[in-house]
Amino acid sequence: MKVLMFTWEFPPLISGGLGTACYGIVKGLLKKDVEVDLVLPTKEEVYFPLRKVTDVDDLPVKFISPSKEIEYSNTVFKTNTERFRYVGISSVPESYISVSEIQTFYEYFKNFTERFEYRTKVPFQEILNNIMGSESIFEKVKEFTLRAQRYAQTLEYDVIHAHDWLTYPAGIIAKTVSGRKLVCHMHATEFDRSGGAGDERIHKIEYSGMTEADSVIAVSRYTAEMVISRYQIDTGKINVVHNAHNIDIKNFEGRKRIFKDPVILFLGRITLQKGPDYFLEAARIILEKYPRVRFVMAGAGDMEKKIVHKSAKYRLKNRFLFTGFLNAAHVAEMFANSDIYVLSSVSEPFGIAPLEAMSYGLATIISKQSGVAEVIENAIKIDFWDVQLLADELIRLIEDPVARKELGEKGRHEVELIKWDKACEEIIKVYEKTIGRIEK
Amino acid sequence: MINLVFYFQVHQPYRIKNFSVLDIGKGKDCFDDELNAEVMRKVANKCYLPTNKLLLKLIDKYEGKFKVSFSITGTAIEQFRKYAPEVLYSFRDLAKTNCVEFLGETYYHSLSFLYDKNEFIDQVRMHRETIKKEFGFSPITFRNTELIYQDSLSDYIWEEEGFKVILTEGVDRILDWRSPLYTYKDWSKNLYMLLKFYSLSDDIAFRFSNKGWVEYPLTVDKFVKWILDLNLIEKGKKNLFLNLFMDYETFGEHQWEETGIFEFMHHLPGKALKSRNIEFAWPSDIIEKTNYQPESISFPEPVSWADMERDLSAWRENDMQYNALETFYDILSRVKASGNPELLEIARKLSTSDHFYYMSTKYFQDGDVHKYFSPYGSPETGYRNFMNAITDLEERI
């Protein structure tokens, strides 16, 4: 079987939550001999013909234009980064940033580049251009969509798979051109991302994508219910395939230590959706009683400033620290140096980060308003708004290191089984059902 | 007679690098050596070296009639040694002329006076020893970080042997109807006080190159005329002191060479000395030159020379600044108790007031001096790096 897949993110060059999930899915599919032609929002008109498992990291490139393909195959690249730069892969995950966030981000970085006197401005300027370009995100989606026809006509495939609203229009075009079936994958709705109603234009794209799709994959029952209630999508074509994780720690050695005291971690974008303020309020309650605990808020986002100021206002001293944006390697290091992970999201379609935290043996507390709560047993589940309960549960774990360790260990074993292989079996079933053929 | 009292502030902080939570406990240096070296070399070439050369020339030319004073922080001297030793040599050459007074202050240009009196005295003594060693000069005049002053400060300084004069800002709300041109005494009548004449000081330091200013361009003739006009307020024979206090970096760094700032300074002493009513003086000269009983003046609330407010709000206004200061002085006391000299040195470098200045959100939207001086993209980034750096220190105790 061969899949034409459209997505906006793919690591290592971009690694938001969507990128992490797509990586796991593609790798799992390749393991099961499903071939994938991957299309990303690249500057050049290229696709990535992925045939064997190692291709998921190597990312071989093919140009649509034959003359450009010749030019490319005659060019020597020293590193993959150089090669990716040649085809123009954007290095900032845009799909997980809302439109208003882009504006804030842009202003923030603009400020940054203007003020940096003594350092080279160039890297910051590049980041800036990547975020905003000369156009808005809708312009980029438009451009991506305009190319879909070329891909759809040039390539050969059995089914089309599009991830999140940014690529739904491309999926619809490809379906129309080729007559192949379309699977739309819902990783996060605009309601989740915005923590409110969000952008109406995006709702419309999400609606038409799922309406045109022959099958819809939702990352959790939580998301499936939202798809049904908010978008009124035909329940018959909705399939729930839970996300999984890629963390593979062969020789688990337990906690590393930066701090002598227990470390309680928030890791994710600091936005309304992730509920950073509930985490802060719980920290305030706990630090009054237990000054010997460290809270770390890892990540960046449009609420970062607000949380920084509020934590200072509460005089949490240096017991509530901020990391700023972390890359993948730093995320791993942060997990390894923490004791308890908290997912305080207001609305989380799935939530891969808790799975990753658990695979590092962290005792984990997750919001009930999340998809991951459906698949995990060995985590404490609370309503995101119940700050007092969150504080009580944290205090219990702080006071009882044995129970904390036990919960962490159980969780670690539990998530070892939540791997992408199983999720991909289900995805393949959805493909087969959709195209009406059963393959062995 | 009106005496021109020039005091130039020479200071460079140890700027902190981007310091992540993950850098804590790894024995990493939290200071940005590369950036600090770059800034020092840049300012040395644009300001310190050419201005020192000019002053030396003027001192030679006027044979002792032209004199100035400097306050040089310990962190600046250390960084001269490390990154631009020729600057230190040129200050020593100036010291040898005996036409330069060196003032006392806290070695680390810190806010310790507000939080930890013992630490404050320690830093004042460290600085005194350094000035003695480097320039062979024992300070008689004291100026606190950024001219921060309130009544209790003079009592602390009076208890330190050797200090007879103290400087601060000529704040309108304190002076009221009084003129900053006269000598005053502190509230306990122990120390002589000189007050900055901020309008003429800032005409040089801030407005010199401002083309929107009605008096632009500022010529030596115009400036000397203003000085002589000031002299008219004194009908008797009392000596007046026009206290022109400013950052030394004004010359060539804040006001670039192209603005004509060096030319201005070059011609000012000659023109001023042509008038029989103008002389140059050191701050400590007022002990001899004050030919009247100075009035005592009280500063019940802290003042400084910073921003429009001339209070502490540049360093202590928003929650980040309060939280950072309170946490820092708590950790400092524990570092001191631990008796680890290496950690104490790092802690003291972190006590420099600039770190808290970078966290100011006062005018961040409008683009102003805070932003100009800050190496960070935002006050929050400055706060984050500082808090992580002091946490690293705490974990190493």
Chai-1 contact restraints between the chains, C-beta under 6 A:
chainA,res_idxA,chainB,res_idxB,connection_type,confidence,min_distance_angstrom,max_distance_angstrom,comment,restraint_id
A,F112,B,G377,contact,1.0,0.0,6.0,A-B,restraint_1
A,R115,B,K371,contact,1.0,0.0,6.0,A-B,restraint_2
A,R115,B,G377,contact,1.0,0.0,6.0,A-B,restraint_3
A,Y118,B,L35,contact,1.0,0.0,6.0,A-B,restraint_4
A,Y118,B,E38,contact,1.0,0.0,6.0,A-B,restraint_5
A,I258,B,I24,contact,1.0,0.0,6.0,A-B,restraint_6
A,I258,B,G25,contact,1.0,0.0,6.0,A-B,restraint_7
A,V296,B,V21,contact,1.0,0.0,6.0,A-B,restraint_8
A,K305,B,E380,contact,1.0,0.0,6.0,A-B,restraint_9
A,V308,B,E380,contact,1.0,0.0,6.0,A-B,restraint_10
A,H309,B,D319,contact,1.0,0.0,6.0,A-B,restraint_11
A,A312,B,D319,contact,1.0,0.0,6.0,A-B,restraint_12
A,A312,B,M320,contact,1.0,0.0,6.0,A-B,restraint_13
A,A312,B,N323,contact,1.0,0.0,6.0,A-B,restraint_14
A,K313,B,D319,contact,1.0,0.0,6.0,A-B,restraint_15
A,R315,B,N323,contact,1.0,0.0,6.0,A-B,restraint_16
A,K317,B,T327,contact,1.0,0.0,6.0,A-B,restraint_17
A,N318,B,T327,contact,1.0,0.0,6.0,A-B,restraint_18
A,N318,B,M387,contact,1.0,0.0,6.0,A-B,restraint_19
A,N318,B,T391,contact,1.0,0.0,6.0,A-B,restraint_20
A,L321,B,V21,contact,1.0,0.0,6.0,A-B,restraint_21
A,F322,B,R384,contact,1.0,0.0,6.0,A-B,restraint_22
A,T323,B,S20,contact,1.0,0.0,6.0,A-B,restraint_23
A,T323,B,V21,contact,1.0,0.0,6.0,A-B,restraint_24
A,H330,B,L22,contact,1.0,0.0,6.0,A-B,restraint_25
A,E333,B,L22,contact,1.0,0.0,6.0,A-B,restraint_26
